[in-house]
Every structure is written in structure tokens, then in C-alpha cells.
Amino acid sequence: MWEDYIAERKNMNVDDLCVNFKYEEHEKVLEVYMRGYYGVDKFGHPVYYDFSGKINPDEVWKTTTEERFIKFIYADYERCLKFRLLAMSHYT
């Protein structure tokens, strides 16, 4: 599993996505797929909301492509790991 994980990271060029990927359609996608981070809890952990039950897939695919959406998800989670969680670790 670890080798598959590393291979997928290399295949998707995750480290570069984290810094350089620009997702211009983000605001429009948020209108039909509400998700994101909202501050921290009382322990300093980031609070993440994902209303995947309310997603409107047809509208998402009108707004972006599957490839760009997947790249955005990779980049978003990688930024969370590298920046958000790192910053939160200073509180604990």
C-alpha cells in the first residue's frame, strides 16, 4: 500500500499541485458542493465541513472537469497536511 501511495503522489505530482495549482472555478463549485475548513475546535484542531450528501454532481461537472476536480482535492488535502495541520500543532 505504501508503494502505491508513493507512486500515486508521484503520478499526480502532489507536491507541485499543493503550491502551483490554481483552481479558478472553486467558488462556482462551492455553490453546488459545499465543503471547507472553518476555524478550529476548542482543542485547536481544524474543523472541516463536507456536505457531500447535498452535492449536485451534474452541476459540478458543468462547472469543472473530473481531472481538475481531482487535482483540486489532492492539492487541498496536501495544503491541509503541510500548512493547516502544521500550524495547528503549535497549539497543542
C-alpha distances in whole Angstrom, upper triangle without the diagonal:
4,5,5,6,9,10,10,12,14,15,16,18,17,19,22,22,22,26,27,26,29,29,33,33,31,34,35,31,32,35,33,30,31,28,28,28,32,32,31,32,34,32,31,27,27,28,26,28,26,29,26,29,31,30,32,30,33,34,30,30,34,33,30,28,24,23,25,24,20,21,23,20,18,21,22,19,18,22,22,19,21,25,25,23,25,28,28,27,30,32,30
4,5,5,6,9,10,11,12,14,15,16,15,17,20,20,20,23,25,25,28,28,32,32,30,34,35,31,32,35,34,30,31,28,27,27,31,31,30,31,33,30,29,26,26,27,26,28,27,29,27,30,33,31,33,31,34,35,31,31,35,34,30,28,25,23,25,24,20,20,22,20,17,19,21,18,17,20,20,17,19,23,23,21,22,26,26,25,28,30,28
4,5,5,6,9,10,11,12,14,15,15,17,19,20,21,23,25,24,28,28,32,32,31,35,35,32,33,36,35,32,33,30,29,30,33,34,33,34,36,34,32,29,29,30,28,30,29,31,29,32,34,32,34,32,34,35,32,31,35,34,30,28,25,23,24,24,20,20,23,21,18,20,22,19,18,22,22,19,21,24,26,24,24,28,28,27,31,33,31
4,6,5,6,9,10,10,12,14,14,16,19,19,20,23,24,23,26,26,30,30,29,32,33,29,30,33,32,29,30,27,27,28,32,33,32,33,36,33,32,29,28,29,27,28,26,29,26,29,31,29,31,28,31,32,28,28,31,30,27,25,21,19,21,21,17,18,20,18,15,18,20,18,17,21,21,19,21,24,25,24,25,28,28,28,31,33,32
4,5,5,6,9,10,11,12,11,13,16,16,16,20,21,20,23,24,27,27,26,29,30,27,28,31,30,26,27,24,24,25,28,29,28,30,32,30,28,25,24,25,23,25,24,26,24,27,29,27,29,27,30,30,27,27,30,29,25,23,20,18,20,19,15,15,18,15,12,15,17,14,13,17,17,15,17,20,21,20,21,24,25,24,27,29,28
4,5,5,6,9,10,10,10,12,14,15,16,18,20,20,23,24,28,28,27,30,31,29,29,33,32,29,29,26,26,26,30,30,30,31,34,31,29,26,25,27,25,27,26,29,27,30,32,30,32,29,32,32,29,28,32,30,27,25,22,19,20,21,17,16,18,17,13,15,18,15,13,17,18,16,16,20,22,20,21,24,25,24,27,30,29
4,5,5,6,9,10,11,13,15,15,17,19,20,19,23,24,27,28,27,31,31,28,30,33,32,29,30,27,27,28,31,33,32,34,37,34,32,29,28,29,27,29,27,30,28,31,32,30,31,28,31,31,28,27,30,29,26,23,20,18,19,20,16,15,18,17,14,16,19,17,15,19,20,18,19,23,24,23,24,27,28,28,31,33,32
4,5,5,6,8,9,12,13,13,14,17,18,17,20,20,24,24,23,27,28,25,26,29,28,25,26,24,24,25,29,30,30,32,35,33,31,27,26,27,24,26,24,26,24,27,29,26,27,25,27,28,24,23,27,25,22,20,17,14,16,16,12,12,15,14,11,13,16,14,13,17,18,17,18,21,22,22,23,26,27,27,30,32,31
4,5,5,6,5,8,10,10,11,14,15,15,18,19,23,23,22,26,27,24,25,29,28,25,26,23,22,23,27,28,28,30,33,30,28,25,24,25,23,24,23,26,24,28,29,26,28,26,28,28,24,24,27,25,22,20,18,15,16,16,13,11,14,13,9,11,14,12,10,14,15,14,14,18,19,19,20,23,24,24,27,29,29
4,5,5,7,8,10,11,13,15,15,15,19,20,24,25,24,28,29,26,28,31,30,27,29,26,25,26,30,31,31,33,36,34,31,29,27,28,26,28,27,29,27,31,32,29,30,28,30,30,26,26,29,27,23,21,19,16,17,18,15,13,16,16,12,13,16,15,13,16,18,17,17,20,22,22,22,25,27,27,29,32,32
4,6,8,11,11,11,14,16,16,15,18,19,23,23,23,27,27,25,27,30,28,26,28,26,25,27,30,32,32,34,38,35,33,30,28,29,27,28,26,28,26,29,31,27,28,25,27,28,24,23,26,25,21,18,16,13,15,16,13,11,15,15,12,13,17,16,15,18,20,19,19,22,24,24,25,27,29,29,32,34,34
4,5,9,9,8,11,13,13,11,15,15,19,20,19,23,24,21,23,26,25,23,24,22,22,23,27,28,29,32,35,33,30,28,25,26,24,25,23,25,23,27,28,24,25,23,25,25,21,20,23,21,18,16,14,10,11,13,10,8,11,11,8,10,13,13,12,14,17,16,17,19,21,22,22,25,26,27,30,32,32
4,6,6,6,9,11,11,10,14,16,19,20,20,24,25,23,24,28,27,25,26,23,22,23,27,28,29,32,35,33,30,27,25,27,24,26,25,27,26,29,30,27,28,26,28,27,24,23,25,23,20,18,17,13,13,15,12,9,12,13,9,10,13,13,11,13,16,15,15,18,20,21,21,23,25,26,28,30,31
4,5,5,6,9,10,10,13,14,18,19,18,22,23,21,22,25,25,22,23,20,19,20,24,25,25,28,31,29,26,24,21,23,21,23,22,24,23,27,28,25,26,24,27,26,22,22,25,23,19,18,16,13,13,14,11,8,10,10,7,7,10,10,7,10,12,12,11,14,16,17,17,20,22,22,25,27,27
4,6,5,7,9,10,14,16,19,21,20,23,25,23,24,27,27,25,25,22,20,21,24,24,25,28,30,28,25,23,21,23,22,24,24,27,26,30,30,28,29,27,30,29,25,25,28,25,22,21,20,17,16,17,14,11,12,13,10,8,11,11,8,9,12,11,10,12,15,16,16,18,20,21,23,25,26
4,5,6,6,7,11,14,17,19,18,22,24,22,23,27,27,25,25,23,21,22,25,26,27,30,33,31,28,26,23,25,23,25,25,28,27,30,31,28,29,27,29,28,24,24,26,23,20,19,19,16,14,16,14,11,12,13,11,8,12,13,10,11,14,14,12,14,17,19,18,20,23,23,25,28,29
4,5,5,5,8,10,14,16,15,18,20,18,19,23,23,21,21,19,18,19,22,23,25,28,31,29,26,24,21,23,20,22,21,24,23,27,27,24,25,23,25,24,20,21,23,20,17,16,16,13,11,12,11,7,8,10,8,5,9,10,8,9,13,13,12,14,16,18,18,20,22,23,25,27,28
4,6,6,9,11,15,16,15,18,20,19,19,23,23,21,21,18,16,16,19,20,21,25,28,26,23,21,18,20,18,20,20,23,23,26,26,24,26,24,26,25,21,22,24,21,18,18,18,15,13,14,12,9,9,10,8,4,7,8,6,6,9,10,9,10,12,14,14,16,18,19,21,23,25
4,6,9,12,14,17,16,19,21,20,21,24,25,23,23,20,18,18,21,21,23,26,29,28,24,23,20,22,21,23,23,26,26,29,29,27,28,27,29,27,23,24,26,22,20,20,20,17,15,16,15,12,11,13,11,8,10,12,9,8,12,13,10,11,14,16,16,17,19,21,22,24,26
4,6,10,12,15,15,18,20,19,20,23,24,23,23,21,19,20,23,24,26,29,32,31,28,26,23,24,23,24,24,26,26,30,29,26,27,26,27,26,22,23,24,21,18,18,19,16,13,15,15,11,11,14,12,9,11,14,12,11,15,16,14,14,17,19,19,20,23,24,26,28,30
4,6,9,12,12,15,17,16,17,20,21,19,20,18,17,19,22,23,25,28,32,31,28,25,22,23,21,22,21,24,23,27,26,23,24,22,24,22,18,19,20,17,14,14,15,12,9,11,11,8,7,11,10,7,10,13,11,11,14,16,15,15,17,20,20,21,23,25,27,29,30
4,6,9,9,12,14,14,15,18,19,18,19,18,16,18,21,23,25,29,32,31,28,26,23,23,21,22,21,23,23,26,25,22,22,21,22,20,17,18,18,15,13,14,15,13,10,11,13,10,8,12,12,9,11,14,14,13,16,18,17,17,18,21,22,22,24,27,28,30,32
4,6,6,9,10,10,12,14,15,14,15,15,14,17,19,22,24,27,31,31,28,26,22,22,19,19,18,20,19,23,21,18,19,18,19,16,13,14,15,11,9,11,13,12,8,8,11,9,7,10,12,10,10,14,14,13,16,18,18,18,19,21,23,23,25,27,29,30,32
4,6,8,9,10,11,13,15,15,16,16,16,18,21,23,26,29,33,33,30,28,24,24,21,21,20,21,21,24,22,19,19,18,19,16,14,14,14,10,10,12,14,14,10,11,14,12,10,14,15,13,13,17,18,17,19,22,21,21,21,24,26,25,27,30,31,32,34
4,6,5,6,9,10,11,12,13,14,15,18,20,23,26,29,32,33,30,28,24,23,20,19,18,18,18,21,19,16,15,15,15,12,10,11,11,7,7,10,12,13,9,9,13,12,10,13,15,14,14,17,19,18,19,22,23,22,22,25,27,27,28,31,32,33,35
4,6,5,6,9,10,10,10,11,11,14,16,19,22,25,29,29,26,24,20,19,16,16,15,15,16,19,17,14,15,15,16,13,10,12,13,9,9,12,13,14,10,9,12,12,9,11,14,12,11,14,16,15,16,20,20,19,19,22,24,23,24,27,29,29,31
4,5,5,7,9,10,10,11,11,14,16,19,22,25,28,29,27,25,21,19,17,16,15,15,16,19,16,14,14,15,16,13,11,14,13,10,11,15,16,17,14,12,16,16,12,14,17,16,14,17,19,18,18,22,23,21,20,23,25,25,25,29,30,30,32
4,5,5,7,9,10,12,14,17,19,22,25,27,31,32,30,27,24,22,19,17,16,15,16,18,15,13,12,13,13,9,8,11,10,7,9,13,15,16,13,12,16,16,13,15,18,17,16,19,21,20,21,24,25,24,23,26,29,28,28,32,33,33,35
4,5,5,6,8,10,12,15,17,21,23,26,30,30,28,25,22,20,17,15,13,12,12,15,12,10,10,10,11,8,6,9,9,6,8,11,12,14,11,9,12,14,11,12,15,15,14,16,19,18,19,22,23,23,22,24,27,27,27,30,32,32,33
4,5,5,5,7,9,12,14,17,20,23,26,27,25,23,19,17,14,12,10,10,11,14,11,9,10,12,13,11,9,12,13,10,11,14,15,17,14,12,14,15,12,13,16,16,13,16,19,18,18,21,23,21,20,22,25,25,24,28,30,29,31
4,6,6,9,12,15,16,20,23,25,28,30,28,25,22,19,17,14,13,11,12,14,11,9,9,11,12,9,9,13,12,10,12,16,17,19,17,14,17,19,16,16,20,19,17,20,22,21,21,25,26,25,23,26,29,28,28,31,33,32,34
4,6,10,13,16,18,22,24,26,30,31,29,26,23,20,17,14,12,10,10,11,8,6,6,8,9,6,6,10,10,9,11,14,15,17,16,13,16,18,15,15,19,19,17,19,23,22,22,25,27,26,24,26,30,29,29,32,34,33,35
4,6,10,13,15,19,21,23,27,27,26,23,20,17,14,11,8,7,7,9,7,5,7,8,11,9,7,11,12,11,12,14,14,16,15,11,14,16,13,12,16,17,14,16,19,19,19,22,24,23,21,23,26,26,26,29,31,30,32
4,7,10,12,16,18,20,23,24,23,20,17,14,11,8,6,6,7,10,8,7,10,12,14,12,11,15,16,14,15,17,17,19,17,14,16,17,14,13,17,17,14,15,19,18,17,20,23,22,19,21,24,24,23,26,28,27,29
4,7,9,13,15,17,21,21,19,17,13,11,7,5,4,6,8,11,10,10,13,14,17,15,13,16,18,16,16,18,17,18,16,13,14,16,12,11,14,14,11,12,16,15,13,17,19,18,16,17,21,20,20,23,25,24,25
4,7,10,12,14,18,19,16,14,10,8,6,5,7,9,11,14,14,13,16,17,20,18,16,19,20,18,17,19,19,20,17,14,15,16,12,11,14,13,9,10,14,12,11,14,16,15,12,14,17,17,16,19,21,21,22
4,6,8,11,15,15,13,11,7,6,4,6,9,12,14,17,17,17,20,21,24,22,19,23,24,21,21,23,22,22,20,17,18,18,15,13,15,14,10,11,13,12,9,13,15,13,10,11,15,14,13,16,18,17,19
4,7,9,13,14,12,10,7,5,6,7,11,13,16,18,18,19,22,23,26,24,22,25,26,24,24,26,25,26,23,21,22,22,18,17,19,18,14,14,17,15,12,15,17,15,11,13,16,14,13,17,18,16,18
4,7,10,11,9,8,6,6,8,10,14,17,19,22,22,22,25,27,30,28,25,29,30,27,27,29,28,29,26,24,24,24,20,19,21,19,16,16,18,15,12,15,16,14,10,12,14,12,10,14,15,13,15
4,7,8,5,5,4,5,9,12,15,18,21,23,23,24,27,29,32,30,28,31,33,30,29,31,30,30,28,25,25,25,22,20,21,20,17,16,18,16,13,15,16,14,10,10,13,11,8,12,13,10,12
4,5,5,5,6,6,10,12,16,18,21,23,24,25,29,30,33,32,30,33,35,32,32,33,32,33,31,28,28,28,25,23,24,23,20,19,21,19,16,17,19,17,13,13,15,14,10,13,14,11,12
4,6,7,10,10,14,16,20,22,25,26,27,29,32,34,37,36,33,37,38,36,36,37,36,36,34,32,31,31,29,26,27,27,23,22,24,22,18,20,21,19,16,15,17,15,11,13,14,10,11
4,6,9,10,14,17,20,23,25,27,28,29,33,34,38,36,34,37,39,36,36,37,35,36,34,31,30,30,28,25,26,25,22,20,22,20,17,17,19,17,14,12,14,13,9,10,11,8,7
4,6,9,12,16,19,22,24,27,28,28,32,33,36,34,32,35,37,34,33,35,33,33,31,29,28,28,25,23,23,22,19,18,19,17,14,15,16,14,11,10,11,10,6,8,9,6,7
4,6,9,13,16,19,21,23,25,25,29,30,33,32,29,32,34,31,30,32,30,30,28,26,25,25,22,20,20,20,17,15,16,15,11,12,14,13,9,8,10,10,6,8,11,9,9
4,6,10,13,16,18,21,22,22,26,26,30,28,25,28,30,28,27,28,27,27,25,22,22,22,19,17,18,17,14,12,14,13,9,11,13,11,7,7,11,10,7,10,12,11,12
4,7,10,13,16,18,19,19,23,24,27,26,23,27,29,26,26,27,26,26,25,22,21,22,19,17,18,18,14,13,16,15,11,13,16,14,11,11,14,13,11,14,16,14,15
4,7,10,12,15,15,16,19,20,24,22,20,23,25,23,22,24,22,23,21,18,18,19,16,13,15,15,12,11,14,13,10,13,16,14,11,12,15,15,13,16,19,17,18
4,6,9,11,12,13,16,18,21,20,18,21,23,21,21,22,21,23,21,17,18,19,16,14,17,17,13,13,17,16,13,16,19,18,15,15,19,19,17,20,22,21,22
4,6,8,9,9,13,14,18,17,15,18,20,18,18,20,18,20,19,15,15,17,15,12,15,16,13,13,16,17,14,17,20,19,17,17,21,21,20,22,25,24,25
4,5,6,7,10,12,16,15,14,17,19,18,18,20,18,21,20,16,17,19,17,15,18,19,16,16,20,20,18,21,24,23,20,21,25,25,23,26,29,27,28
4,5,5,9,10,13,13,12,15,17,17,17,18,16,18,18,14,15,18,16,13,17,18,16,16,20,20,19,21,24,24,22,22,26,26,25,27,30,29,30
4,6,9,11,14,14,14,16,18,18,19,20,18,21,21,17,18,21,19,17,20,22,20,20,23,24,22,24,28,27,25,25,29,30,28,30,33,32,32
4,6,9,12,12,12,15,16,16,17,19,18,21,20,17,18,21,19,17,21,22,20,20,24,24,23,26,28,28,25,26,30,30,29,31,34,33,34
4,6,9,9,8,11,13,13,14,15,14,18,17,13,15,18,16,15,18,20,18,19,22,23,22,24,27,27,25,26,29,30,29,31,34,33,34
4,6,6,6,9,10,11,13,14,14,17,17,14,16,19,17,17,20,22,20,21,24,25,24,27,29,29,28,29,32,33,32,35,37,37,37
4,5,5,6,9,10,10,11,10,14,14,11,13,17,16,15,18,20,19,20,23,24,24,26,29,29,28,29,32,33,32,35,38,37,38
4,5,5,6,9,10,11,11,15,15,13,16,18,18,18,21,23,22,23,26,27,27,30,32,32,31,32,35,36,35,38,41,40,41
4,5,5,6,9,11,12,15,15,13,16,18,17,17,21,21,20,22,25,25,26,29,30,30,29,31,34,34,34,37,39,39,40
4,5,5,6,8,9,12,11,9,12,14,13,13,17,18,17,19,22,22,22,25,27,27,26,28,31,31,31,34,36,36,37
4,5,5,6,7,10,10,9,12,14,14,15,17,19,18,20,23,24,24,27,28,29,28,30,33,33,33,36,38,39,40
4,6,8,10,13,12,12,15,17,16,17,20,21,21,23,25,26,27,29,31,31,30,32,35,35,35,38,40,41,42
4,7,10,12,10,10,13,14,13,15,18,18,18,21,23,23,24,27,28,27,27,29,32,32,32,35,37,38,39
4,7,8,7,7,10,11,10,12,15,15,16,18,20,20,22,24,25,26,25,28,30,30,31,34,36,37,38
4,5,5,6,9,10,11,12,14,15,16,18,20,21,22,24,26,26,26,28,30,32,32,34,37,38,39
4,6,5,6,9,10,11,12,14,15,17,18,20,21,23,24,25,25,27,29,30,31,33,36,36,37
4,5,5,6,9,10,11,12,14,16,17,18,20,21,22,24,24,26,28,29,30,32,35,36,37
4,5,5,6,9,10,10,12,14,15,16,18,20,21,22,22,24,26,27,28,30,32,34,35
4,5,5,6,9,10,10,12,14,15,16,19,20,21,21,22,25,26,26,28,31,32,33
4,5,5,6,9,10,11,12,14,15,17,18,20,20,21,23,25,25,27,30,31,32
4,5,5,6,8,10,11,12,14,15,16,18,18,20,22,23,24,26,28,30,31
4,5,5,6,9,10,10,12,14,15,16,16,18,20,21,22,24,26,28,29
4,5,5,6,8,10,11,12,14,15,15,16,19,20,20,22,25,26,27
4,6,5,6,9,10,11,12,14,14,15,17,19,20,21,24,25,26
4,6,5,6,9,10,10,12,13,14,16,17,19,20,22,24,25
4,5,5,6,9,10,10,10,12,14,15,16,18,21,22,23
4,5,5,6,9,10,10,10,13,14,15,16,19,20,21
4,5,5,6,8,9,10,11,14,15,16,18,20,21
4,5,5,6,7,9,10,11,13,14,17,18,20
4,6,6,5,6,8,10,10,12,15,16,17
4,6,6,5,7,10,10,11,14,15,16
4,6,7,6,9,11,11,13,16,17
4,6,5,6,9,10,11,14,15
4,5,5,6,9,11,12,13
4,5,5,6,9,10,11
4,5,5,7,10,11
4,5,6,8,10
4,5,6,7
4,5,6
4,6
4
